Amino acid sequence: MSNRDPVGGQPLWHGRFGEGPSDELLDYTVSLPYDRRLAADDLAGSRAHVAMLARTGLLSDAERSAVIAALDQVEHELSAGSFVFVPSDEDIHTAIERRVTEIAGAAGAKLHTGRSRNDQVALALRMWLRREGAAQIAVLTQLQEVLFQRASDAGDTYLPGYTHLQRAQPVLLAHHLLAHFWAFARDVDRWRDCLARADVSPLGAGALAGSSLPLDPTSVAAELGFGATFDNSLDAVSDRDFVAEALFVAALAQVHLSRIGEEVVLWSTEEFGFLRLSDAYSTGSSMLPQKKNPDIAELARGRAGRVIGDLTGFLATLKGLPLAYNRDLQEDKEPLFDALDVCRGSARALAGLLATATFVEERMAAAADSAYTAATDLAEHLVEQGTPFREAHAIVGSLVRQSIERGVPLEELVETEPHLGTAALALLEPGSGVRRRSTPGGAGPEPVARQLEIASRRLAEQHGWSSS
């Protein structure tokens, strides 16, 4: 028998049981510490449900008014911090219903008519995700705006592009920054797709089989702004695809944030020296006075593992569940809340870091102007003269090998190579390689200028979607 004070109220299922729940059961099953953030969504769903009950004659006008007034008072108490939770409040939904019944009496006891916590909780979580998903899109768009602005301001600054973390070919800095821009554009698209599939109201499904009462799920869905209602009540209460999908979108977005973080960590080292961090977005060392650490970038990188864990852990929770609702599904909220909090915080922090960082153009150019990064240009020069590419590749590769092994500047070998000669030396001049990149989507000035135009239109479209 529980030692808890019975004044706090009784569980919603107390009629079936001859004794109260144990302290251990209540402690283990409670979700109130983290699902309080669904309060606004539960209140909104409850108001729509009450209005529907009144329209269908299940509540009188007086009862409807009393329950709506009680919901308003609960909202005020929660906002003011004066709401008193009691031991029997398993979750925010139980707490709100208990308090509404205290305020409105018998009318309040009718709040749960035709409704189960199974469809009630699923409704609140979908409503929360709609709002939070839009917030995710907003913060990713803000990061894209920073990337776009820094790319627009970068002008003709260039740096080495890398494959296998080895210098490959020079690219405009704007091109590099816009590569991250397009990754986040895909994340925004994924959020839109995810939210479209989450835009289904489950209210009216009841515990699993619907109801014999004259409920009107369609009007409730419309009042709450949902695009559709459920087709199958079993699926409606057991479906957490929208949670898994949101976790995947967040995990992939955090992976993209992690990749930026990794580059910031590398670029801000003395070894690279491509980037100087603002003091406001750096930390120091408690022991080493000279240190300036990229903690934001490191945490964005490190927290990717955490968000990936949220996704994989929840998929493991889902994989063995029979229809319909099982208490395992209570485990949907903590990973979802955590993943989206982490992703939004990481995007905001990295946006500030990138907006205030200084790119060290001379270090970038010095690294990009190595004669070896022009190897592909030399091979393509031979191709333009009719040499098959594989043969051209071998000729230039041999020159690079000789240069390294003999310690001879590549320029000297190019000049004396019969297939190349003095005319090819222009390809080794600083900045020449990046200026030659002219194909659509490439890293040179003309395609990057076009890319900036496309990115600008994309930002305008995202803002239009967010405001619609």
BATI-460332 format. One record per residue: x, y, z of N, C-alpha, C in turn. Coordinates in steps of 0.2 Angstrom, whole numbers, padded with zeros to 4 digits, always signed. Layout:
N
XYZXYZXYZ...
END
This chain:
468
+0004-0006+0000+0000+0000+0000+0004+0006+0000+0002+0011-0004+0006+0017-0004+0006+0021+0002+0012+0024+0004+0012+0029+0010+0010+0036+0008+0009+0037+0002+0008+0044+0000+0001+0046+0003+0001+0053+0003-0005+0056+0006-0011+0056+0001-0017+0052+0003-0022+0051-0001-0026+0058-0003-0024+0063+0001-0027+0070-0001-0025+0072-0008-0020+0070-0010-0017+0072-0017-0021+0069-0023-0026+0065-0022-0030+0063-0027-0029+0055-0028-0033+0052-0033-0033+0045-0034-0031+0044-0041-0028+0039-0043-0026+0037-0050-0032+0037-0054-0032+0038-0060-0037+0038-0065-0041+0031-0065-0037+0026-0063-0040+0019-0064-0042+0016-0057-0043+0021-0052-0044+0018-0045-0050+0014-0044-0055+0014-0048-0061+0010-0048-0060+0003-0048-0055+0001-0052-0054-0006-0054-0050-0009-0048-0046-0005-0044-0042-0008-0039-0044-0007-0032-0042-0012-0028-0044-0012-0021-0039-0009-0016-0034-0007-0019-0029-0003-0015-0025+0001-0019-0022+0006-0016-0018+0011-0020-0012+0009-0022-0009+0013-0027-0002+0011-0030+0003+0012-0025+0008+0008-0026+0014+0008-0021+0018+0014-0023+0022+0016-0019+0027+0022-0020+0032+0020-0026+0034+0014-0026+0039+0012-0031+0036+0012-0038+0029+0010-0038+0026+0010-0045+0025+0018-0047+0023+0022-0043+0022+0029-0044+0029+0032-0046+0034+0031-0042+0041+0033-0044+0044+0031-0050+0042+0025-0052+0045+0022-0058+0041+0024-0065+0035+0025-0064+0031+0026-0070+0029+0034-0071+0031+0038-0067+0030+0045-0067+0033+0048-0073+0030+0053-0077+0033+0056-0083+0033+0064-0082+0030+0066-0076+0028+0073-0075+0035+0077-0075+0040+0075-0073+0046+0079-0073+0048+0082-0080+0047+0078-0085+0049+0080-0092+0043+0082-0096+0037+0079-0095+0031+0080-0100+0027+0087-0098+0030+0090-0093+0026+0097-0092+0027+0101-0097+0031+0101-0102+0032+0105-0107+0026+0104-0113+0022+0099-0112+0016+0098-0116+0010+0101-0113+0011+0105-0108+0005+0108-0104+0001+0112-0109+0004+0117-0113+0000+0121-0117-0003+0117-0123+0000+0112-0125-0003+0108-0130-0009+0104-0127-0009+0101-0121-0014+0098-0118-0020+0102-0117-0018+0108-0115-0024+0113-0113-0028+0115-0120-0024+0116-0125-0027+0117-0132-0031+0112-0134-0028+0105-0134-0032+0100-0136-0038+0099-0131-0038+0100-0125-0044+0099-0121-0049+0104-0122-0047+0110-0124-0052+0115-0125-0056+0113-0132-0052+0111-0137-0056+0109-0143-0060+0103-0142-0058+0098-0137-0062+0092-0136-0068+0094-0132-0068+0099-0127-0074+0101-0124-0079+0104-0128-0076+0108-0133-0080+0112-0138-0084+0107-0142-0081+0101-0144-0084+0096-0148-0089+0092-0144-0088+0091-0137-0092+0088-0133-0099+0092-0132-0098+0098-0132-0104+0102-0132-0108+0103-0138-0104+0103-0144-0108+0103-0150-0112+0096-0151-0109+0091-0149-0113+0084-0150-0118+0083-0144-0119+0087-0140-0123+0086-0134-0121+0082-0128-0115+0081-0128-0112+0077-0122-0111+0081-0116-0110+0088-0118-0110+0093-0112-0115+0098-0113-0118+0101-0108-0122+0106-0109-0118+0113-0109-0121+0118-0112-0118+0124-0112-0115+0127-0106-0118+0126-0100-0116+0128-0094-0110+0124-0092-0110+0117-0093-0104+0113-0092-0098+0115-0096-0100+0116-0102-0094+0118-0107-0091+0124-0104-0095+0129-0102-0092+0136-0099-0088+0134-0093-0091+0130-0089-0087+0129-0082-0080+0125-0084-0080+0121-0088-0074+0117-0089-0069+0122-0093-0071+0126-0098-0067+0130-0101-0064+0135-0096-0068+0138-0092-0066+0142-0087-0060+0139-0082-0061+0133-0080-0057+0129-0076-0050+0128-0080-0051+0126-0087-0044+0126-0091-0041+0132-0091-0044+0138-0092-0041+0144-0092-0038+0146-0085-0041+0144-0079-0038+0145-0073-0031+0141-0072-0032+0134-0074-0026+0130-0074-0020+0133-0078-0022+0136-0084-0017+0139-0088-0013+0145-0085-0017+0149-0081-0015+0154-0077-0010+0152-0072-0013+0147-0068-0009+0144-0063-0002+0141-0065-0002+0138-0071+0004+0135-0073+0009+0141-0075+0006+0146-0079+0010+0151-0081+0013+0155-0075+0009+0156-0070+0011+0160-0064+0016+0156-0059+0016+0149-0060+0020+0145-0056+0017+0143-0049+0010+0145-0049+0006+0143-0043+0003+0137-0043+0003+0133-0049+0000+0127-0049+0003+0122-0044-0001+0118-0040+0002+0114-0035+0001+0106-0038+0006+0103-0039+0006+0096-0041+0006+0092-0035+0002+0086-0036+0001+0081-0030+0004+0075-0032+0005+0070-0027+0009+0064-0029+0005+0060-0034-0001+0060-0035-0005+0056-0039-0004+0058-0046-0001+0064-0048-0001+0067-0054+0005+0063-0058+0003+0058-0062+0008+0054-0065+0011+0058-0071+0007+0062-0074+0010+0066-0080+0006+0073-0080+0008+0077-0085+0004+0083-0085-0003+0083-0087-0005+0078-0091-0012+0077-0093-0016+0075-0087-0014+0070-0083-0017+0069-0076-0018+0075-0072-0012+0078-0071-0012+0084-0067-0017+0089-0069-0018+0091-0075-0023+0096-0078-0030+0093-0077-0031+0087-0078-0038+0085-0077-0040+0085-0070-0035+0083-0066-0037+0083-0058-0038+0090-0056-0034+0095-0058-0036+0101-0056-0042+0104-0059-0044+0103-0065-0050+0105-0068-0056+0102-0064-0055+0096-0062-0061+0093-0059-0062+0096-0052-0056+0098-0049-0056+0101-0042-0060+0108-0043-0058+0112-0048-0061+0118-0050-0069+0118-0052-0070+0114-0057-0077+0113-0060-0081+0108-0057-0079+0104-0053-0083+0099-0050-0085+0094-0055-0092+0092-0054-0095+0087-0059-0094+0088-0066-0094+0094-0068-0093+0096-0075-0086+0095-0077-0081+0096-0072-0074+0094-0074-0073+0087-0075-0077+0083-0071-0076+0076-0072-0078+0073-0078-0082+0077-0082-0084+0075-0089-0078+0077-0094-0073+0080-0092-0068+0082-0097-0065+0076-0101-0065+0071-0098-0062+0065-0101-0067+0061-0105-0073+0063-0106-0078+0059-0110-0076+0058-0117-0076+0052-0119-0074+0050-0126-0067+0050-0127-0063+0051-0122-0056+0052-0123-0051+0047-0119-0046+0045-0121-0041+0041-0118-0035+0045-0117-0031+0043-0112-0024+0046-0112-0020+0044-0118-0022+0038-0121-0018+0036-0127-0019+0041-0133-0025+0043-0134-0026+0048-0140-0024+0055-0138-0025+0056-0131-0024+0063-0129-0016+0064-0129-0012+0060-0126-0005+0061-0126-0002+0061-0133-0005+0057-0138-0002+0057-0145-0004+0064-0148-0010+0066-0146-0012+0073-0149-0007+0078-0147-0006+0078-0140-0002+0084-0137+0005+0083-0140+0008+0077-0141+0015+0077-0144+0015+0079-0151+0010+0077-0155+0010+0080-0162+0009+0087-0162+0005+0090-0158+0005+0097-0158+0012+0101-0156+0015+0098-0151+0021+0100-0149+0026+0100-0154+0026+0094-0158+0031+0093-0163+0030+0098-0169+0024+0100-0170+0022+0104-0176+0025+0111-0174+0025+0113-0168+0028+0120-0166+0035+0119-0165+0038+0114-0162+0045+0114-0161+0048+0112-0168+0045+0109-0173+0048+0107-0179+0049+0114-0183+0044+0118-0182+0044+0125-0185+0050+0129-0183+0051+0128-0176+0057+0132-0173+0063+0129-0175+0064+0122-0177+0070+0119-0179+0071+0122-0186+0066+0123-0190+0067+0126-0197+0069+0133-0196+0067+0137-0192+0068+0144-0191+0076+0144-0189+0078+0140-0184+0085+0141-0182+0090+0139-0188+0088+0133-0191+0092+0131-0197+0093+0136-0202+0087+0140-0203+0087+0145-0208+0091+0151-0206+0091+0152-0200+0096+0158-0197+0103+0156-0198+0105+0150-0197+0112+0147-0199+0113+0148-0206+0109+0146-0210+0109+0147-0217+0111+0154-0219+0107+0158-0216+0108+0166-0218+0115+0168-0216+0118+0165-0210+0125+0167-0209+0129+0164-0214+0128+0158-0216+0133+0155-0221+0132+0159-0228+0126+0161-0229+0125+0165-0236+0129+0171-0235+0128+0175-0230+0131+0181-0229+0139+0181-0229+0141+0176-0225+0149+0175-0226+0151+0173-0233+0147+0169-0236+0149+0168-0243+0148+0174-0248+0143+0178-0247+0143+0184-0251+0148+0189-0250+0151+0189-0243+0156+0194-0241+0163+0191-0243+0163+0184-0245+0170+0181-0246+0174+0183-0252+0170+0186-0257+0173+0188-0263+0177+0183-0266+0183+0185-0268+0187+0180-0272+0192+0176-0267+0191+0176-0261+0195+0172-0256+0194+0165-0258+0200+0161-0258+0200+0154-0259+0204+0150-0255+0203+0144-0255+0207+0139-0250+0207+0133-0253+0211+0128-0251+0211+0121-0254+0205+0118-0252+0202+0114-0257+0197+0109-0256+0200+0103-0254+0197+0099-0250+0200+0093-0248+0196+0086-0250+0200+0081-0251+0197+0074-0251+0202+0070-0247+0199+0066-0243+0203+0062-0238+0207+0066-0234+0205+0072-0232+0209+0077-0229+0216+0079-0232+0216+0078-0238+0222+0079-0242+0220+0085-0247+0225+0090-0248+0223+0095-0252+0222+0092-0259+0217+0095-0262+0214+0092-0269+0215+0097-0274+0210+0102-0274+0210+0108-0279+0207+0114-0275+0209+0120-0277+0207+0126-0274+0200+0127-0275+0196+0130-0271+0189+0132-0271+0188+0139-0268+0183+0142-0271+0182+0148-0267+0179+0147-0260+0181+0151-0256+0178+0150-0249+0170+0151-0249+0167+0155-0253+0160+0155-0254+0157+0148-0256+0161+0145-0260+0158+0138-0263+0158+0134-0257+0164+0134-0253+0164+0129-0247+0158+0131-0242+0157+0137-0240+0152+0139-0236+0145+0137-0238+0144+0138-0245+0138+0136-0248+0136+0128-0248+0142+0125-0248+0141+0117-0247+0137+0116-0241+0139+0119-0235+0135+0118-0229+0128+0121-0230+0128+0126-0233+0121+0129-0234+0116+0124-0237+0118+0121-0242+0114+0116-0246+0112+0110-0241+0117+0108-0237+0115+0102-0233+0110+0104-0228+0110+0110-0225+0105+0112-0221+0098+0114-0225+0099+0115-0231+0092+0116-0235+0089+0109-0235+0093+0104-0236+0090+0097-0236+0087+0096-0229+0090+0098-0224+0087+0096-0217+0080+0100-0217+0080+0106-0219+0074+0110-0219+0068+0106-0223+0070+0104-0229+0065+0100-0233+0063+0093-0229+0068+0090-0226+0066+0084-0222+0061+0086-0216+0062+0092-0213+0058+0094-0208+0051+0095-0210+0051+0098-0216+0044+0099-0219+0040+0093-0221+0044+0088-0223+0041+0082-0225+0039+0078-0218+0043+0078-0213+0041+0075-0207+0035+0079-0204+0035+0085-0204+0029+0089-0201+0023+0087-0205+0023+0087-0211+0017+0085-0215+0014+0078-0213+0018+0073-0212+0016+0067-0210+0014+0067-0203+0016+0071-0199+0014+0072-0192+0007+0076-0191+0005+0079-0196-0001+0083-0196-0007+0079-0197-0008+0075-0192-0014+0070-0192-0016+0070-0185-0022+0072-0184-0025+0072-0177-0027+0065-0175-0025+0062-0169-0027+0056-0167-0033+0056-0162-0035+0062-0160-0040+0062-0155-0047+0060-0158-0050+0055-0154-0056+0052-0156-0055+0044-0157-0048+0042-0157-0047+0035-0157-0048+0032-0151-0048+0036-0145-0049+0033-0139-0043+0029-0136-0045+0023-0133-0039+0019-0130-0036+0015-0136-0040+0013-0141-0038+0009-0147-0043+0008-0152-0050+0009-0150-0055+0006-0154-0061+0012-0156-0059+0018-0154-0064+0023-0155-0069+0023-0149-0075+0025-0151-0080+0026-0145-0087+0025-0148-0092+0023-0144-0099+0022-0145-0102+0029-0145-0099+0034-0142-0102+0041-0141-0101+0045-0148-0106+0049-0149-0106+0053-0155-0101+0058-0156-0094+0056-0156-0089+0061-0156-0088+0063-0163-0084+0069-0164-0083+0072-0171-0076+0074-0171-0072+0069-0173-0064+0070-0173-0063+0075-0179-0066+0075-0184-0065+0080-0189-0065+0087-0187-0070+0089-0184-0071+0096-0181-0065+0098-0177-0063+0093-0172-0058+0094-0167-0051+0095-0171-0050+0091-0176-0044+0091-0180-0044+0098-0183-0049+0100-0186-0050+0107-0190-0049+0113-0185-0052+0112-0179-0051+0118-0174-0044+0118-0172-0040+0113-0172-0033+0113-0169-0028+0114-0175-0031+0115-0181-0026+0116-0187-0023+0110-0190-0026+0104-0189-0023+0098-0192-0025+0098-0199-0021+0095-0203-0023+0094-0210-0027+0088-0211-0027+0083-0206-0031+0077-0207-0032+0073-0201-0037+0069-0201-0038+0064-0195-0036+0057-0197-0036+0053-0192-0033+0046-0192-0038+0042-0196-0035+0037-0199-0039+0032-0203-0041+0026-0199-0037+0024-0194-0037+0018-0191-0035+0019-0183-0040+0018-0179-0039+0020-0172-0033+0016-0169-0032+0010-0171-0027+0006-0168-0020+0009-0170-0020+0011-0176-0014+0014-0178-0013+0021-0175-0018+0025-0174-0018+0032-0172-0015+0032-0165-0016+0027-0160-0013+0028-0154-0007+0024-0153-0005+0020-0158+0001+0016-0157+0007+0019-0162+0005+0024-0166+0010+0026-0171+0014+0031-0168+0021+0030-0168+0026+0035-0166+0031+0036-0172+0029+0034-0178+0033+0035-0184+0035+0043-0184+0031+0047-0182+0032+0054-0183+0038+0056-0178+0038+0052-0172+0044+0054-0167+0050+0051-0170+0050+0045-0173+0056+0042-0175+0059+0046-0181+0054+0049-0185+0056+0053-0191+0059+0059-0189+0056+0062-0184+0059+0068-0181+0066+0067-0178+0067+0062-0175+0073+0060-0172+0078+0059-0178+0076+0056-0183+0081+0055-0189+0083+0062-0192+0078+0066-0193+0079+0073-0196+0084+0077-0191+0083+0076-0185+0087+0080-0180+0094+0077-0180+0094+0070-0180+0101+0067-0180+0105+0069-0186+0102+0069-0192+0106+0071-0198+0108+0078-0198+0103+0082-0195+0105+0089-0195+0111+0090-0190+0111+0086-0185+0116+0087-0180+0123+0084-0183+0122+0079-0187+0128+0077-0190+0131+0082-0195+0127+0086-0198+0129+0092-0203+0132+0097-0198+0129+0098-0192+0132+0103-0188+0139+0101-0185+0139+0094-0184+0146+0091-0182+0151+0092-0187+0149+0091-0193+0154+0092-0199+0157+0099-0199+0153+0104-0198+0155+0111-0198+0159+0112-0191+0157+0109-0186+0161+0109-0180+0168+0106-0181+0169+0101-0184+0175+0098-0186+0180+0102-0190+0177+0106-0195+0181+0110-0199+0183+0116-0195+0179+0119-0190+0181+0124-0186+0186+0122-0182+0186+0116-0179+0191+0114-0174+0198+0114-0178+0198+0111-0184+0204+0110-0188+0206+0117-0191+0202+0121-0193+0204+0127-0196+0206+0132-0191+0204+0132-0185+0207+0136-0180+0213+0134-0176+0216+0129-0178+0222+0126-0176+0228+0131-0179+0234+0131-0175+0240+0134-0178+0242+0131-0184+0241+0124-0185+0243+0120-0190+0239+0122-0197+0233+0124-0196+0229+0126-0202+0229+0134-0202+0227+0137-0197+0227+0144-0197+0222+0148-0201+0217+0144-0204+0212+0147-0208+0207+0152-0205+0206+0151-0198+0201+0154-0195+0203+0156-0188+0201+0162-0186+0202+0165-0179+0195+0166-0176+0194+0163-0170+0188+0164-0167+0187+0170-0163+0181+0173-0163+0180+0178-0158+0180+0176-0151+0183+0181-0147+0183+0179-0140+0177+0177-0137+0171+0180-0139+0165+0179-0136+0162+0172-0138+0165+0169-0143+0163+0162-0144+0169+0157-0143+0173+0158-0139+0179+0154-0137+0179+0153-0130+0183+0148-0128+0184+0147-0120+0192+0147-0120+0194+0148-0113+0201+0147-0112+0203+0141-0108+0209+0141-0105+0211+0135-0101+0212+0137-0094+0210+0133-0089+0212+0134-0082+0219+0134-0080+0223+0131-0085+0230+0130-0083+0235+0133-0089+0233+0133-0095+0237+0135-0100+0235+0142-0103+0239+0147-0101+0236+0154-0102+0236+0156-0110+0239+0152-0114+0239+0154-0121+0233+0151-0125+0229+0147-0122+0224+0143-0126+0218+0147-0127+0215+0146-0133+0209+0148-0135+0205+0143-0139+0200+0140-0135+0198+0134-0137+0191+0134-0141+0190+0130-0146+0183+0130-0150+0178+0126-0147+0176+0127-0140+0172+0123-0137+0165+0122-0140+0162+0127-0143+0156+0127-0147+0156+0121-0152+0162+0122-0156+0162+0117-0162+0163+0110-0159+0167+0109-0154+0168+0103-0151+0162+0100-0148+0158+0104-0145+0152+0101-0142+0147+0099-0147+0146+0103-0153+0142+0102-0158+0144+0095-0161+0150+0094-0162+0153+0088-0164+0151+0082-0159+0153+0083-0153+0152+0078-0148+0144+0076-0147+0140+0081-0147+0133+0080-0146+0129+0076-0152+0133+0076-0157+0130+0072-0163+0129+0065-0161+0134+0062-0157+0133+0055-0154+0127+0055-0150+0126+0060-0146+0120+0059-0141+0114+0059-0145+0113+0063-0150+0107+0064-0154+0106+0057-0158+0111+0055-0161+0111+0048-0164+0109+0043-0159+0111+0043-0153+0109+0038-0148+0101+0039-0146+0099+0045-0146+0092+0046-0145+0088+0043-0151+0090+0043-0157+0087+0040-0162+0087+0032-0162+0093+0030-0161+0094+0022-0161+0090+0019-0155+0091+0023-0149+0087+0020-0143+0080+0020-0144+0077+0025-0147+0070+0025-0148+0068+0019-0153+0071+0019-0159+0070+0013-0163+0070+0006-0160+0075+0005-0156+0075-0001-0152+0069-0002-0147+0066+0004-0145+0060+0004-0141+0054+0001-0145+0054+0004-0151+0048+0003-0155+0048-0004-0158+0054-0007-0159+0054-0013-0164+0050-0019-0162+0049-0020-0155+0045-0026-0153+0038-0025-0150+0035-0019-0152+0029-0017-0149+0023-0020-0153+0019-0024-0150+0013-0026-0153+0007-0020-0153+0002-0021-0157-0003-0016-0157-0007-0017-0151-0010-0012-0147-0009-0005-0149-0005-0001-0145-0008+0002-0140-0003+0006-0135+0000+0002-0130+0006+0003-0129+0010+0000-0123+0014+0005-0120+0015+0004-0113+0018+0009-0109+0025+0011-0111+0028+0007-0115+0035+0008-0118+0035+0015-0122+0029+0016-0125+0029+0023-0129+0029+0029-0124+0029+0028-0118+0031+0034-0114+0038+0036-0115+0042+0032-0117+0049+0033-0119+0050+0037-0125+0045+0040-0128+0046+0044-0134+0048+0051-0133+0046+0053-0127+0047+0060-0126+0054+0063-0124+0057+0059-0119+0064+0061-0117+0069+0062-0123+0069+0056-0127+0074+0057-0133+0072+0062-0138+0065+0063-0139+0063+0068-0144+0065+0075-0141+0063+0076-0135+0064+0083-0132+0072+0084-0132+0076+0079-0130+0083+0080-0129+0086+0082-0136+0084+0078-0141+0087+0078-0148+0086+0085-0151+0079+0087-0150+0078+0094-0153+0081+0100-0149+0081+0099-0143+0084+0104-0139+0092+0105-0141+0095+0099-0142+0102+0099-0143+0103+0102-0150+0099+0100-0155+0100+0102-0162+0099+0110-0163+0094+0112-0159+0092+0119-0160+0098+0123-0156+0100+0121-0150+0105+0125-0147+0112+0125-0151+0113+0119-0154+0120+0119-0158+0119+0123-0164+0114+0123-0167+0113+0128-0173+0114+0135-0171+0111+0137-0166+0111+0144-0164+0118+0146-0162+0121+0141-0158+0128+0143-0156+0133+0143-0162+0132+0139-0166+0137+0139-0172+0136+0145-0177+0129+0147-0177+0128+0153-0181+0132+0159-0178+0131+0160-0172+0135+0165-0168+0143+0165-0169+0145+0158-0169+0152+0157-0170+0154+0159-0177+0151+0157-0182+0153+0158-0189+0152+0166-0191+0147+0169-0188+0145+0176-0189+0151+0180-0187+0154+0178-0182+0159+0183-0178+0167+0180-0180+0168+0175-0183+0174+0172-0184+0178+0176-0190+0184+0176-0190+0188+0179-0195+0192+0174-0199+0191+0175-0206+0194+0170-0210+0201+0173-0212+0206+0169-0212+0213+0172-0213+0215+0170-0220+0213+0175-0224+0214+0174-0232+0221+0172-0234+0226+0175-0231+0233+0174-0233+0235+0167-0232+0233+0164-0226+0234+0157-0225+0231+0152-0229+0224+0154-0231+0220+0150-0235+0224+0150-0242+0225+0155-0245+0228+0156-0251+0235+0153-0252+0239+0153-0247+0246+0150-0247+0245+0142-0247+0240+0140-0244+0239+0133-0244+0236+0130-0251+0232+0135-0254+0229+0133-0260+0233+0134-0266+0239+0138-0265+0243+0140-0271+0249+0135-0272+0249+0129-0268+0254+0124-0269+0253+0122-0277+0259+0121-0280+0258+0119-0287+0255+0112-0288+0255+0108-0283+0252+0101-0283+0245+0102-0284+0241+0107-0281+0234+0107-0282+0232+0109-0289+0237+0111-0293+0235+0112-0300+0236+0106-0305+0237+0100-0302+0239+0094-0306+0233+0092-0310+0227+0093-0308+0221+0091-0312+0221+0096-0318+0222+0103-0317+0222+0108-0322+0227+0106-0327+0233+0104-0325+0238+0102-0330+0236+0096-0334+0233+0091-0331+0230+0085-0335+0225+0087-0340+0220+0092-0337+0215+0094-0342+0218+0098-0348+0223+0102-0346+0227+0105-0352+0229+0101-0357+0232+0095-0355+0234+0090-0360+0228+0087-0364+0222+0086-0360+0216+0083-0363+0214+0088-0369+0214+0095-0367+0212+0100-0372+0216+0099-0379+0222+0097-0378+0227+0096-0384+0226+0089-0387+0222+0085-0385+0220+0079-0388+0223+0073-0384+0226+0074-0379+0229+0068-0375+0223+0064-0371+0223+0058-0372+0218+0054-0368+0219+0056-0360+0213+0056-0357+0214+0058-0350+0218+0053-0346+0218+0047-0347+0222+0042-0343+0229+0043-0344+0231+0045-0350+0238+0046-0352+0240+0053-0349+0236+0058-0349+0237+0064-0346+0238+0063-0339+0234+0059-0336+0234+0058-0328+0241+0055-0327+0243+0050-0330+0250+0047-0329+0255+0052-0330+0255+0056-0335+0261+0061-0336+0261+0065-0330+0256+0068-0328+0256+0073-0323+0258+0070-0316+0255+0064-0315+0257+0060-0309+0264+0059-0309+0267+0057-0314+0274+0056-0314+0278+0062-0313+0276+0068-0315+0279+0074-0313+0279+0075-0306+0273+0074-0303+0272+0076-0296+0277+0071-0292+0277+0065-0294+0281+0060-0290+0289+0062-0291+0291+0064-0297+0298+0066-0297+0299+0072-0293+0295+0077-0293+0296+0083-0289+0297+0081-0282+0293+0077-0279+0293+0075-0272+0299+0071-0271+0301+0066-0275+0306+0062-0274+0313+0065-0275+0313+0070-0280+0320+0073-0281+0320+0080-0278+0315+0082-0275+0315+0089-0272+0316+0094-0277+0313+0093-0283+0313+0098-0288+0306+0102-0288+0306+0108-0289+0300+0112-0289+0296+0109-0296+0289+0108-0295+0285+0106-0300+0286+0110-0306+0286+0117-0305+0286+0121-0310+0292+0120-0315+0298+0118-0313+0304+0116-0317+0302+0110-0321+0299+0105-0318+0298+0099-0322+0292+0100-0327+0287+0105-0326+0282+0106-0331+0285+0110-0337+0290+0115-0335+0293+0119-0341+0297+0114-0345+0300+0109-0343+0304+0105-0347+0300+0099-0350+0294+0098-0348+0290+0092-0350+0288+0094-0357+0290+0090-0362+0288+0091-0369+0280+0092-0370+0276+0088-0367+0269+0089-0368+0266+0095-0365+0270+0098-0360+0267+0104-0357+0271+0110-0359+0277+0112-0356+0281+0117-0358+0279+0124-0354+0282+0129-0357+0281+0136-0354+0274+0138-0354+0270+0136-0359+0263+0138-0359+0259+0136-0353+0261+0130-0351+0257+0127-0345+0259+0130-0338+0264+0134-0338+0266+0137-0331+0261+0142-0329+0257+0145-0333+0251+0150-0331+0246+0146-0327+0246+0139-0328+0241+0136-0324+0243+0135-0316+0250+0136-0315+0252+0136-0308+0253+0142-0305+0250+0148-0308+0250+0154-0305+0245+0154-0299+0246+0158-0294+0242+0159-0288+0235+0161-0291+0230+0157-0288+0223+0159-0290+0220+0156-0297+0225+0154-0301+0223+0152-0308+0218+0146-0307+0219+0141-0303+0215+0135-0303+0208+0136-0301+0207+0141-0296+0200+0142-0294+0196+0146-0300+0200+0150-0303+0197+0154-0308+0195+0150-0314+0198+0144-0315+0196+0140-0321+0190+0136-0320+0188+0135-0314+0182+0131-0312+0176+0134-0315+0173+0132-0321+0167+0136-0324+0161+0132-0325+0161+0125-0323+0155+0121-0324+0150+0123-0319+0143+0122-0321+0138+0123-0316+0139+0120-0310+0138+0123-0304+0139+0121-0298+0146+0120-0296+0150+0122-0300+0158+0122-0298+0160+0127-0293+0167+0127-0292+0169+0131-0287+0172+0138-0289+0172+0140-0296+0174+0146-0298+0170+0152-0298+0172+0158-0300+0168+0164-0298+0161+0164-0302+0161+0162-0308+0155+0162-0312+0149+0157-0309+0151+0151-0308+0146+0146-0305+0144+0148-0298+0149+0151-0294+0147+0153-0287+0143+0159-0287+0144+0163-0292+0139+0169-0292+0132+0167-0294+0131+0162-0298+0125+0159-0300+0122+0155-0293+0126+0152-0290+0124+0148-0284+0122+0153-0279+0125+0159-0278+0123+0164-0273+0116+0166-0275+0114+0167-0281+0108+0169-0283+0102+0164-0281+0104+0158-0283+0099+0152-0281+0098+0152-0273+0104+0152-0270+0103+0152-0262+0099+0158-0260+0100+0163-0263+0096+0169-0260+0088+0168-0261+0087+0165-0267+0080+0163-0268+0077+0158-0264+0082+0153-0262+0080+0148-0258+0078+0151-0251+0082+0155-0248+0081+0158-0242+0074+0162-0242+0073+0165-0247+0066+0169-0248+0060+0164-0248+0061+0158-0251+0056+0153-0251+0055+0150-0244+0060+0149-0241+0060+0146-0234+0056+0151-0229+0058+0157-0230+0054+0162-0226+0047+0163-0227+0045+0162-0234+0038+0162-0236+0035+0156-0233+0038+0150-0233+0035+0144-0230+0034+0145-0223+0038+0148-0219+0038+0149-0212+0032+0153-0210+0031+0158-0214+0026+0164-0212+0019+0162-0215+0019+0156-0219+0012+0154-0222+0008+0150-0217
END
